[in-house]
Amino acid sequence: MVAGAALGALVGLLVAPNSGKKTRKKIKAKTRDLKEQAKHKYEEVADKVKEEYEHVSSAVSETAGHVVDKVSDEVDKYKDEIKAKSAEGAQAITEAIKNQK
């Protein structure tokens, strides 16, 4: 879009009936204006990209935290179940040994 505007402005200046010195001044001024517009657009886009990055980064961190918590809870649950089953198995083996005597 900016390139199209620059090209249009340049063509308009070149076909206008002005002296070379006046035309060069106009081209220089228009170039300066277009540079400022491009800089402003770049800053807008950079700000939007930064904002979106921060939003996505925050969402990913939050989701990862939830996943870690859920996995940790499940691991703890299975650890407790394994401990309980191991204790039951040990108790059953102890009783079986006692009953054989």
Buried (B, 14 or more C-beta within 10 A) or exposed (E): EEEEBBEEBBEEBEEEEEEEEEBEEBBEEBEEEBEEBBEEEEEEEEEEEEEEEEEEEEEEEEEEEEEEEEEEEEEEEEEEEEEEEEEEEEEEEEEEEEEEE
